């Protein structure tokens, strides 16, 4: 998936690391912010992840760009 972002979804004492597009992350956070409950289908390049929104405690986004190599800049 081009333009993926690493996020971590937190549940009662457990975490789930996921790679998703910025649009998918925005939609998930919007659903949580609007107080949606029930199951949410987060589609990723690896398949669907069905989340019980009532059990999600936090979503952490990774703000650092991932780089490969030894170059500076």
PDB file of N, CA, C and O in Angstrom:
ATOM      1  N   UNK A   1       0.833  -1.164   0.000  1.00  0.00           N
ATOM      2  CA  UNK A   1       0.000   0.000   0.000  1.00  0.00           C
ATOM      3  C   UNK A   1       0.883   1.233   0.000  1.00  0.00           C
ATOM      4  O   UNK A   1       1.714   1.386   0.895  1.00  0.00           O
ATOM      5  N   UNK A   2       0.733   2.095  -0.953  1.00  0.00           N
ATOM      6  CA  UNK A   2       1.545   3.306  -1.018  1.00  0.00           C
ATOM      7  C   UNK A   2       1.083   4.301   0.035  1.00  0.00           C
ATOM      8  O   UNK A   2      -0.113   4.414   0.305  1.00  0.00           O
ATOM      9  N   UNK A   3       2.020   5.017   0.625  1.00  0.00           N
ATOM     10  CA  UNK A   3       1.682   6.037   1.609  1.00  0.00           C
ATOM     11  C   UNK A   3       1.174   5.475   2.914  1.00  0.00           C
ATOM     12  O   UNK A   3       0.368   6.115   3.588  1.00  0.00           O
ATOM     13  N   UNK A   4       1.623   4.301   3.282  1.00  0.00           N
ATOM     14  CA  UNK A   4       1.175   3.696   4.528  1.00  0.00           C
ATOM     15  C   UNK A   4       1.718   4.436   5.735  1.00  0.00           C
ATOM     16  O   UNK A   4       2.761   5.088   5.681  1.00  0.00           O
ATOM     17  N   UNK A   5       0.985   4.314   6.815  1.00  0.00           N
ATOM     18  CA  UNK A   5       1.356   4.917   8.081  1.00  0.00           C
ATOM     19  C   UNK A   5       1.280   3.829   9.139  1.00  0.00           C
ATOM     20  O   UNK A   5       0.364   3.006   9.128  1.00  0.00           O
ATOM     21  N   UNK A   6       2.236   3.826  10.045  1.00  0.00           N
ATOM     22  CA  UNK A   6       2.222   2.855  11.137  1.00  0.00           C
ATOM     23  C   UNK A   6       1.393   3.421  12.278  1.00  0.00           C
ATOM     24  O   UNK A   6       1.612   4.550  12.715  1.00  0.00           O
ATOM     25  N   UNK A   7       0.439   2.630  12.757  1.00  0.00           N
ATOM     26  CA  UNK A   7      -0.347   3.007  13.921  1.00  0.00           C
ATOM     27  C   UNK A   7      -0.345   1.839  14.900  1.00  0.00           C
ATOM     28  O   UNK A   7      -0.087   0.695  14.527  1.00  0.00           O
ATOM     29  N   UNK A   8      -0.637   2.149  16.150  1.00  0.00           N
ATOM     30  CA  UNK A   8      -0.800   1.123  17.173  1.00  0.00           C
ATOM     31  C   UNK A   8      -2.165   1.336  17.798  1.00  0.00           C
ATOM     32  O   UNK A   8      -2.487   2.433  18.255  1.00  0.00           O
ATOM     33  N   UNK A   9      -2.962   0.282  17.813  1.00  0.00           N
ATOM     34  CA  UNK A   9      -4.297   0.340  18.400  1.00  0.00           C
ATOM     35  C   UNK A   9      -4.209  -0.337  19.759  1.00  0.00           C
ATOM     36  O   UNK A   9      -3.786  -1.489  19.858  1.00  0.00           O
ATOM     37  N   UNK A  10      -4.607   0.377  20.806  1.00  0.00           N
ATOM     38  CA  UNK A  10      -4.502  -0.136  22.168  1.00  0.00           C
ATOM     39  C   UNK A  10      -5.831  -0.632  22.701  1.00  0.00           C
ATOM     40  O   UNK A  10      -6.867   0.020  22.566  1.00  0.00           O
ATOM     41  N   UNK A  11      -5.770  -1.801  23.310  1.00  0.00           N
ATOM     42  CA  UNK A  11      -6.913  -2.420  23.987  1.00  0.00           C
ATOM     43  C   UNK A  11      -6.482  -2.704  25.411  1.00  0.00           C
ATOM     44  O   UNK A  11      -5.288  -2.652  25.705  1.00  0.00           O
ATOM     45  N   UNK A  12      -7.364  -2.988  26.261  1.00  0.00           N
ATOM     46  CA  UNK A  12      -7.092  -3.263  27.674  1.00  0.00           C
ATOM     47  C   UNK A  12      -5.828  -4.091  27.878  1.00  0.00           C
ATOM     48  O   UNK A  12      -5.888  -5.318  27.953  1.00  0.00           O
ATOM     49  N   UNK A  13      -4.683  -3.416  27.967  1.00  0.00           N
ATOM     50  CA  UNK A  13      -3.430  -4.095  28.257  1.00  0.00           C
ATOM     51  C   UNK A  13      -2.738  -4.720  27.061  1.00  0.00           C
ATOM     52  O   UNK A  13      -1.667  -5.305  27.218  1.00  0.00           O
ATOM     53  N   UNK A  14      -3.317  -4.615  25.864  1.00  0.00           N
ATOM     54  CA  UNK A  14      -2.703  -5.206  24.684  1.00  0.00           C
ATOM     55  C   UNK A  14      -2.666  -4.177  23.561  1.00  0.00           C
ATOM     56  O   UNK A  14      -3.445  -3.225  23.540  1.00  0.00           O
ATOM     57  N   UNK A  15      -1.742  -4.391  22.628  1.00  0.00           N
ATOM     58  CA  UNK A  15      -1.646  -3.479  21.491  1.00  0.00           C
ATOM     59  C   UNK A  15      -1.628  -4.276  20.188  1.00  0.00           C
ATOM     60  O   UNK A  15      -1.251  -5.448  20.153  1.00  0.00           O
ATOM     61  N   UNK A  16      -2.045  -3.605  19.128  1.00  0.00           N
ATOM     62  CA  UNK A  16      -2.066  -4.194  17.796  1.00  0.00           C
ATOM     63  C   UNK A  16      -1.403  -3.221  16.833  1.00  0.00           C
ATOM     64  O   UNK A  16      -1.994  -2.194  16.496  1.00  0.00           O
ATOM     65  N   UNK A  17      -0.173  -3.525  16.377  1.00  0.00           N
ATOM     66  CA  UNK A  17       0.472  -2.657  15.391  1.00  0.00           C
ATOM     67  C   UNK A  17      -0.108  -2.930  14.006  1.00  0.00           C
ATOM     68  O   UNK A  17      -0.303  -4.080  13.614  1.00  0.00           O
ATOM     69  N   UNK A  18      -0.383  -1.840  13.268  1.00  0.00           N
ATOM     70  CA  UNK A  18      -1.036  -1.943  11.965  1.00  0.00           C
ATOM     71  C   UNK A  18      -0.419  -0.924  11.019  1.00  0.00           C
ATOM     72  O   UNK A  18       0.020   0.142  11.450  1.00  0.00           O
ATOM     73  N   UNK A  19      -0.385  -1.249   9.731  1.00  0.00           N
ATOM     74  CA  UNK A  19       0.002  -0.293   8.702  1.00  0.00           C
ATOM     75  C   UNK A  19      -1.246  -0.013   7.876  1.00  0.00           C
ATOM     76  O   UNK A  19      -1.880  -0.937   7.365  1.00  0.00           O
ATOM     77  N   UNK A  20      -1.598   1.266   7.747  1.00  0.00           N
ATOM     78  CA  UNK A  20      -2.805   1.670   7.031  1.00  0.00           C
ATOM     79  C   UNK A  20      -2.543   2.985   6.312  1.00  0.00           C
ATOM     80  O   UNK A  20      -1.582   3.688   6.624  1.00  0.00           O
ATOM     81  N   UNK A  21      -3.392   3.315   5.356  1.00  0.00           N
ATOM     82  CA  UNK A  21      -3.251   4.591   4.653  1.00  0.00           C
ATOM     83  C   UNK A  21      -3.741   5.719   5.561  1.00  0.00           C
ATOM     84  O   UNK A  21      -4.525   5.473   6.478  1.00  0.00           O
ATOM     85  N   UNK A  22      -3.293   6.939   5.320  1.00  0.00           N
ATOM     86  CA  UNK A  22      -3.782   8.072   6.126  1.00  0.00           C
ATOM     87  C   UNK A  22      -5.305   8.208   6.098  1.00  0.00           C
ATOM     88  O   UNK A  22      -5.905   8.576   7.108  1.00  0.00           O
ATOM     89  N   UNK A  23      -5.937   7.918   4.962  1.00  0.00           N
ATOM     90  CA  UNK A  23      -7.403   7.992   4.886  1.00  0.00           C
ATOM     91  C   UNK A  23      -8.053   6.969   5.813  1.00  0.00           C
ATOM     92  O   UNK A  23      -9.044   7.273   6.476  1.00  0.00           O
ATOM     93  N   UNK A  24      -7.502   5.768   5.859  1.00  0.00           N
ATOM     94  CA  UNK A  24      -8.038   4.735   6.737  1.00  0.00           C
ATOM     95  C   UNK A  24      -7.888   5.122   8.203  1.00  0.00           C
ATOM     96  O   UNK A  24      -8.781   4.882   9.015  1.00  0.00           O
ATOM     97  N   UNK A  25      -6.748   5.721   8.530  1.00  0.00           N
ATOM     98  CA  UNK A  25      -6.504   6.162   9.908  1.00  0.00           C
ATOM     99  C   UNK A  25      -7.491   7.268  10.282  1.00  0.00           C
ATOM    100  O   UNK A  25      -8.055   7.255  11.377  1.00  0.00           O
ATOM    101  N   UNK A  26      -7.699   8.216   9.380  1.00  0.00           N
ATOM    102  CA  UNK A  26      -8.642   9.316   9.622  1.00  0.00           C
ATOM    103  C   UNK A  26     -10.052   8.780   9.835  1.00  0.00           C
ATOM    104  O   UNK A  26     -10.761   9.241  10.730  1.00  0.00           O
ATOM    105  N   UNK A  27     -10.465   7.812   9.020  1.00  0.00           N
ATOM    106  CA  UNK A  27     -11.805   7.234   9.165  1.00  0.00           C
ATOM    107  C   UNK A  27     -11.958   6.507  10.498  1.00  0.00           C
ATOM    108  O   UNK A  27     -12.994   6.622  11.153  1.00  0.00           O
ATOM    109  N   UNK A  28     -10.934   5.760  10.902  1.00  0.00           N
ATOM    110  CA  UNK A  28     -10.985   5.051  12.180  1.00  0.00           C
ATOM    111  C   UNK A  28     -11.080   6.029  13.339  1.00  0.00           C
ATOM    112  O   UNK A  28     -11.905   5.853  14.235  1.00  0.00           O
ATOM    113  N   UNK A  29     -10.250   7.047  13.327  1.00  0.00           N
ATOM    114  CA  UNK A  29     -10.267   8.034  14.411  1.00  0.00           C
ATOM    115  C   UNK A  29     -11.596   8.788  14.421  1.00  0.00           C
ATOM    116  O   UNK A  29     -12.122   9.113  15.486  1.00  0.00           O
ATOM    117  N   UNK A  30     -12.132   9.064  13.239  1.00  0.00           N
ATOM    118  CA  UNK A  30     -13.446   9.710  13.157  1.00  0.00           C
ATOM    119  C   UNK A  30     -14.546   8.853  13.758  1.00  0.00           C
ATOM    120  O   UNK A  30     -15.413   9.356  14.471  1.00  0.00           O
ATOM    121  N   UNK A  31     -14.510   7.554  13.470  1.00  0.00           N
ATOM    122  CA  UNK A  31     -15.513   6.642  14.028  1.00  0.00           C
ATOM    123  C   UNK A  31     -15.411   6.607  15.552  1.00  0.00           C
ATOM    124  O   UNK A  31     -16.427   6.605  16.248  1.00  0.00           O
ATOM    125  N   UNK A  32     -14.185   6.579  16.063  1.00  0.00           N
ATOM    126  CA  UNK A  32     -14.001   6.580  17.515  1.00  0.00           C
ATOM    127  C   UNK A  32     -14.444   7.905  18.125  1.00  0.00           C
ATOM    128  O   UNK A  32     -15.077   7.930  19.181  1.00  0.00           O
ATOM    129  N   UNK A  33     -14.106   9.008  17.453  1.00  0.00           N
ATOM    130  CA  UNK A  33     -14.459  10.339  17.959  1.00  0.00           C
ATOM    131  C   UNK A  33     -15.953  10.613  17.945  1.00  0.00           C
ATOM    132  O   UNK A  33     -16.455  11.388  18.759  1.00  0.00           O
ATOM    133  N   UNK A  34     -16.671   9.972  17.012  1.00  0.00           N
ATOM    134  CA  UNK A  34     -18.121  10.167  16.927  1.00  0.00           C
ATOM    135  C   UNK A  34     -18.886   9.256  17.880  1.00  0.00           C
ATOM    136  O   UNK A  34     -20.116   9.274  17.916  1.00  0.00           O
ATOM    137  N   UNK A  35     -18.154   8.467  18.643  1.00  0.00           N
ATOM    138  CA  UNK A  35     -18.798   7.585  19.615  1.00  0.00           C
ATOM    139  C   UNK A  35     -19.429   6.352  19.009  1.00  0.00           C
ATOM    140  O   UNK A  35     -20.286   5.726  19.633  1.00  0.00           O
ATOM    141  N   UNK A  36     -19.012   5.985  17.783  1.00  0.00           N
ATOM    142  CA  UNK A  36     -19.532   4.774  17.172  1.00  0.00           C
ATOM    143  C   UNK A  36     -19.196   3.573  18.041  1.00  0.00           C
ATOM    144  O   UNK A  36     -18.147   3.535  18.685  1.00  0.00           O
ATOM    145  N   UNK A  37     -20.079   2.608  18.056  1.00  0.00           N
ATOM    146  CA  UNK A  37     -19.825   1.361  18.771  1.00  0.00           C
ATOM    147  C   UNK A  37     -20.034   0.205  17.815  1.00  0.00           C
ATOM    148  O   UNK A  37     -20.487   0.393  16.686  1.00  0.00           O
ATOM    149  N   UNK A  38     -19.710  -0.965  18.263  1.00  0.00           N
ATOM    150  CA  UNK A  38     -19.874  -2.147  17.429  1.00  0.00           C
ATOM    151  C   UNK A  38     -18.606  -2.433  16.645  1.00  0.00           C
ATOM    152  O   UNK A  38     -17.532  -1.916  16.951  1.00  0.00           O
ATOM    153  N   UNK A  39     -18.756  -3.262  15.634  1.00  0.00           N
ATOM    154  CA  UNK A  39     -17.614  -3.723  14.857  1.00  0.00           C
ATOM    155  C   UNK A  39     -17.278  -2.753  13.744  1.00  0.00           C
ATOM    156  O   UNK A  39     -18.166  -2.196  13.098  1.00  0.00           O
ATOM    157  N   UNK A  40     -15.983  -2.555  13.524  1.00  0.00           N
ATOM    158  CA  UNK A  40     -15.463  -1.665  12.481  1.00  0.00           C
ATOM    159  C   UNK A  40     -14.494  -2.476  11.621  1.00  0.00           C
ATOM    160  O   UNK A  40     -13.623  -3.171  12.144  1.00  0.00           O
ATOM    161  N   UNK A  41     -14.649  -2.384  10.311  1.00  0.00           N
ATOM    162  CA  UNK A  41     -13.802  -3.121   9.376  1.00  0.00           C
ATOM    163  C   UNK A  41     -12.683  -2.196   8.896  1.00  0.00           C
ATOM    164  O   UNK A  41     -12.905  -1.320   8.061  1.00  0.00           O
ATOM    165  N   UNK A  42     -11.482  -2.401   9.434  1.00  0.00           N
ATOM    166  CA  UNK A  42     -10.306  -1.645   9.007  1.00  0.00           C
ATOM    167  C   UNK A  42      -9.610  -2.463   7.938  1.00  0.00           C
ATOM    168  O   UNK A  42      -9.025  -3.507   8.226  1.00  0.00           O
ATOM    169  N   UNK A  43      -9.674  -1.987   6.699  1.00  0.00           N
ATOM    170  CA  UNK A  43      -9.065  -2.714   5.587  1.00  0.00           C
ATOM    171  C   UNK A  43      -7.603  -2.308   5.449  1.00  0.00           C
ATOM    172  O   UNK A  43      -7.278  -1.122   5.384  1.00  0.00           O
ATOM    173  N   UNK A  44      -6.733  -3.302   5.406  1.00  0.00           N
ATOM    174  CA  UNK A  44      -5.300  -3.068   5.229  1.00  0.00           C
ATOM    175  C   UNK A  44      -4.822  -3.877   4.032  1.00  0.00           C
ATOM    176  O   UNK A  44      -5.582  -4.665   3.469  1.00  0.00           O
ATOM    177  N   UNK A  45      -3.579  -3.688   3.646  1.00  0.00           N
ATOM    178  CA  UNK A  45      -3.007  -4.426   2.544  1.00  0.00           C
ATOM    179  C   UNK A  45      -2.954  -5.925   2.853  1.00  0.00           C
ATOM    180  O   UNK A  45      -2.998  -6.756   1.945  1.00  0.00           O
ATOM    181  N   UNK A  46      -2.860  -6.259   4.133  1.00  0.00           N
ATOM    182  CA  UNK A  46      -2.796  -7.659   4.558  1.00  0.00           C
ATOM    183  C   UNK A  46      -4.178  -8.293   4.729  1.00  0.00           C
ATOM    184  O   UNK A  46      -4.279  -9.500   4.950  1.00  0.00           O
ATOM    185  N   UNK A  47      -5.230  -7.502   4.631  1.00  0.00           N
ATOM    186  CA  UNK A  47      -6.592  -8.015   4.811  1.00  0.00           C
ATOM    187  C   UNK A  47      -7.376  -7.119   5.749  1.00  0.00           C
ATOM    188  O   UNK A  47      -6.928  -6.027   6.100  1.00  0.00           O
ATOM    189  N   UNK A  48      -8.535  -7.578   6.148  1.00  0.00           N
ATOM    190  CA  UNK A  48      -9.400  -6.805   7.039  1.00  0.00           C
ATOM    191  C   UNK A  48      -9.107  -7.128   8.493  1.00  0.00           C
ATOM    192  O   UNK A  48      -8.808  -8.267   8.852  1.00  0.00           O
ATOM    193  N   UNK A  49      -9.202  -6.100   9.316  1.00  0.00           N
ATOM    194  CA  UNK A  49      -9.112  -6.254  10.765  1.00  0.00           C
ATOM    195  C   UNK A  49     -10.436  -5.751  11.318  1.00  0.00           C
ATOM    196  O   UNK A  49     -10.790  -4.585  11.137  1.00  0.00           O
ATOM    197  N   UNK A  50     -11.161  -6.624  11.987  1.00  0.00           N
ATOM    198  CA  UNK A  50     -12.439  -6.242  12.563  1.00  0.00           C
ATOM    199  C   UNK A  50     -12.218  -5.848  14.017  1.00  0.00           C
ATOM    200  O   UNK A  50     -11.796  -6.660  14.841  1.00  0.00           O
ATOM    201  N   UNK A  51     -12.511  -4.583  14.317  1.00  0.00           N
ATOM    202  CA  UNK A  51     -12.269  -4.017  15.647  1.00  0.00           C
ATOM    203  C   UNK A  51     -13.586  -3.774  16.361  1.00  0.00           C
ATOM    204  O   UNK A  51     -14.538  -3.277  15.759  1.00  0.00           O
ATOM    205  N   UNK A  52     -13.647  -4.119  17.629  1.00  0.00           N
ATOM    206  CA  UNK A  52     -14.782  -3.746  18.471  1.00  0.00           C
ATOM    207  C   UNK A  52     -14.464  -2.355  19.007  1.00  0.00           C
ATOM    208  O   UNK A  52     -13.645  -2.205  19.914  1.00  0.00           O
ATOM    209  N   UNK A  53     -15.110  -1.345  18.448  1.00  0.00           N
ATOM    210  CA  UNK A  53     -14.772   0.044  18.790  1.00  0.00           C
ATOM    211  C   UNK A  53     -14.967   0.358  20.262  1.00  0.00           C
ATOM    212  O   UNK A  53     -14.293   1.234  20.803  1.00  0.00           O
ATOM    213  N   UNK A  54     -15.870  -0.338  20.909  1.00  0.00           N
ATOM    214  CA  UNK A  54     -16.109  -0.110  22.331  1.00  0.00           C
ATOM    215  C   UNK A  54     -14.949  -0.539  23.214  1.00  0.00           C
ATOM    216  O   UNK A  54     -14.887  -0.153  24.381  1.00  0.00           O
ATOM    217  N   UNK A  55     -14.031  -1.329  22.677  1.00  0.00           N
ATOM    218  CA  UNK A  55     -12.897  -1.820  23.460  1.00  0.00           C
ATOM    219  C   UNK A  55     -11.581  -1.130  23.102  1.00  0.00           C
ATOM    220  O   UNK A  55     -10.555  -1.387  23.732  1.00  0.00           O
ATOM    221  N   UNK A  56     -11.605  -0.263  22.104  1.00  0.00           N
ATOM    222  CA  UNK A  56     -10.388   0.457  21.721  1.00  0.00           C
ATOM    223  C   UNK A  56     -10.144   1.576  22.727  1.00  0.00           C
ATOM    224  O   UNK A  56     -11.014   2.419  22.946  1.00  0.00           O
ATOM    225  N   UNK A  57      -8.966   1.582  23.336  1.00  0.00           N
ATOM    226  CA  UNK A  57      -8.631   2.611  24.318  1.00  0.00           C
ATOM    227  C   UNK A  57      -7.839   3.761  23.712  1.00  0.00           C
ATOM    228  O   UNK A  57      -7.972   4.905  24.146  1.00  0.00           O
ATOM    229  N   UNK A  58      -7.019   3.465  22.713  1.00  0.00           N
ATOM    230  CA  UNK A  58      -6.262   4.537  22.068  1.00  0.00           C
ATOM    231  C   UNK A  58      -5.769   4.107  20.702  1.00  0.00           C
ATOM    232  O   UNK A  58      -5.688   2.917  20.396  1.00  0.00           O
ATOM    233  N   UNK A  59      -5.438   5.107  19.878  1.00  0.00           N
ATOM    234  CA  UNK A  59      -4.775   4.887  18.594  1.00  0.00           C
ATOM    235  C   UNK A  59      -3.564   5.812  18.575  1.00  0.00           C
ATOM    236  O   UNK A  59      -3.697   7.033  18.657  1.00  0.00           O
ATOM    237  N   UNK A  60      -2.396   5.217  18.466  1.00  0.00           N
ATOM    238  CA  UNK A  60      -1.155   5.998  18.415  1.00  0.00           C
ATOM    239  C   UNK A  60      -0.643   5.986  16.979  1.00  0.00           C
ATOM    240  O   UNK A  60      -0.541   4.931  16.353  1.00  0.00           O
ATOM    241  N   UNK A  61      -0.323   7.175  16.465  1.00  0.00           N
ATOM    242  CA  UNK A  61       0.219   7.263  15.119  1.00  0.00           C
ATOM    243  C   UNK A  61       1.718   7.512  15.205  1.00  0.00           C
ATOM    244  O   UNK A  61       2.197   8.168  16.130  1.00  0.00           O
ATOM    245  N   UNK A  62       2.446   6.989  14.242  1.00  0.00           N
ATOM    246  CA  UNK A  62       3.887   7.158  14.169  1.00  0.00           C
ATOM    247  C   UNK A  62       4.170   8.360  13.279  1.00  0.00           C
ATOM    248  O   UNK A  62       3.886   8.327  12.082  1.00  0.00           O
ATOM    249  N   UNK A  63       4.720   9.408  13.849  1.00  0.00           N
ATOM    250  CA  UNK A  63       4.965  10.639  13.111  1.00  0.00           C
ATOM    251  C   UNK A  63       6.287  10.628  12.365  1.00  0.00           C
ATOM    252  O   UNK A  63       6.541  11.522  11.557  1.00  0.00           O
ATOM    253  N   UNK A  64       7.138   9.635  12.616  1.00  0.00           N
ATOM    254  CA  UNK A  64       8.456   9.608  11.995  1.00  0.00           C
ATOM    255  C   UNK A  64       8.410   8.886  10.657  1.00  0.00           C
ATOM    256  O   UNK A  64       7.814   7.817  10.523  1.00  0.00           O
ATOM    257  N   UNK A  65       9.041   9.488   9.692  1.00  0.00           N
ATOM    258  CA  UNK A  65       9.152   8.881   8.378  1.00  0.00           C
ATOM    259  C   UNK A  65      10.157   7.735   8.440  1.00  0.00           C
ATOM    260  O   UNK A  65      11.244   7.887   8.998  1.00  0.00           O
ATOM    261  N   UNK A  66       9.801   6.611   7.881  1.00  0.00           N
ATOM    262  CA  UNK A  66      10.714   5.464   7.850  1.00  0.00           C
ATOM    263  C   UNK A  66      11.711   5.646   6.711  1.00  0.00           C
ATOM    264  O   UNK A  66      11.318   5.989   5.596  1.00  0.00           O
ATOM    265  N   UNK A  67      12.994   5.420   6.979  1.00  0.00           N
ATOM    266  CA  UNK A  67      14.025   5.561   5.962  1.00  0.00           C
ATOM    267  C   UNK A  67      14.886   4.315   5.920  1.00  0.00           C
ATOM    268  O   UNK A  67      15.089   3.638   6.928  1.00  0.00           O
ATOM    269  N   UNK A  68      15.378   4.036   4.747  1.00  0.00           N
ATOM    270  CA  UNK A  68      16.277   2.907   4.556  1.00  0.00           C
ATOM    271  C   UNK A  68      17.571   3.443   3.987  1.00  0.00           C
ATOM    272  O   UNK A  68      17.548   4.260   3.066  1.00  0.00           O
ATOM    273  N   UNK A  69      18.690   3.005   4.512  1.00  0.00           N
ATOM    274  CA  UNK A  69      19.977   3.454   3.989  1.00  0.00           C
ATOM    275  C   UNK A  69      20.751   4.254   5.013  1.00  0.00           C
ATOM    276  O   UNK A  69      20.338   4.412   6.162  1.00  0.00           O
ATOM    277  N   UNK A  70      21.900   4.758   4.552  1.00  0.00           N
ATOM    278  CA  UNK A  70      22.804   5.454   5.460  1.00  0.00           C
ATOM    279  C   UNK A  70      22.957   6.911   5.110  1.00  0.00           C
ATOM    280  O   UNK A  70      23.760   7.597   5.743  1.00  0.00           O
ATOM    281  N   UNK A  71      22.240   7.414   4.150  1.00  0.00           N
ATOM    282  CA  UNK A  71      22.396   8.805   3.727  1.00  0.00           C
ATOM    283  C   UNK A  71      21.828   9.784   4.733  1.00  0.00           C
ATOM    284  O   UNK A  71      20.900   9.453   5.470  1.00  0.00           O
ATOM    285  N   UNK A  72      22.363  10.957   4.769  1.00  0.00           N
ATOM    286  CA  UNK A  72      21.849  12.030   5.608  1.00  0.00           C
ATOM    287  C   UNK A  72      20.955  12.903   4.759  1.00  0.00           C
ATOM    288  O   UNK A  72      21.181  13.082   3.562  1.00  0.00           O
ATOM    289  N   UNK A  73      19.947  13.439   5.396  1.00  0.00           N
ATOM    290  CA  UNK A  73      19.152  14.396   4.647  1.00  0.00           C
ATOM    291  C   UNK A  73      17.817  13.986   4.433  1.00  0.00           C
ATOM    292  O   UNK A  73      17.041  14.711   3.811  1.00  0.00           O
TER     293      UNK A  73
END
